[in-house]
Amino acid sequence: MTPHQVTAAERIALTIGPVLYHWPRQTLLEFYAGIAESPADTVVLGETVCARRIELKLNDWLGLARDLAAEGKEVVLATQTLIESAADLRLVQRIAEQHDFMVEAGDASALQHLAGAGPFVLGPHINIYSRPALVEHAALGASRWVAPVELSLDALALINPPGDPVRGATGQPIATELFAFGRAPLAFSARCFTARHHRLSKDECEFRCLQDADGLLLSSTEHQPFLVINGTQTQSAATQCLIGEGAALRAAGVSRLRLSPAATGFDAVIRHFDSVINHAASAADALHAIEALVPSGGLSNGFAHRRPGLEWSDA
């Protein structure tokens, strides 16, 4: 069968999600220098997992944002997902009150600062599981939503169908973005699982998560990879990969894919997604290459097909 050549109208934008792990400052700067040269369209910046991780502070993120914007990237600033203190709330407010870059709301606490102030992005941890919920948030000024990671493609098509999209406050259709690559972020807790693993308190954690560039893998009693702990965050052990779902993604109304950073081989992952999704390269060949790059746990796409998230489906 001849590959379908993607037209400009069918192009799916690639978004680099926030780095979910605790990487050293120099590692972060080198990572984003590489992203500036990549085919990615959008870069989401900021610490979204733990307020104690301060390798880069807000002014550093803003400087990095300006550098990436100068290279032609759209930059979005993300707010923290689990707000635990007054200091966390003040940082949310500072991010919301800057006017140079669009903001991604990590949780509902950001909405009171963003509503009516201009377009913003609904992050993947805001609970939007129905069309009425998306309509409600669109009225506040949202212009884009990142669907919860466990939603299937047919569910996305019901919530924001391409033929009848939800429209925002300005009348423009709300764009749908889907988590397409990375260990799926599943849950957050006030407790730091990494600190507990090392028998440390959360406030005296010694930043042990710096030792785990892709999180700390947990296995079941049957010795099967099961979950990953990443400070206060729990992730899937398997790496979600939707590189072979181009036709189904477009049919569901998805116009943007989120690629979540990994410690090794991520530049190649971006290139593979761009080649397959937007230039009709072989998905099978790219999938084989990506499988060799991902950390322990293998690949999965179960959520997209209404199956357990750790499974792989060829359907």
Beta strands, then each sheet from edge to edge (+ up, - down):
strand 1: 13-16
strand 2: 42-45
strand 3: 74-78
strand 4: 102-105
strand 5: 120-122
strand 6: 142-146
strand 7: 175-188
strand 8: 216-219
strand 9: 225-230
strand 10: 233-241
strand 11: 254-259
strand 12: 299-300
sheet 1: 8+ 9- 10+ 7- 6- 5- 4- 3- 2- 1- 11-
sheet 2: 8+ 9- 10+ 12+
end
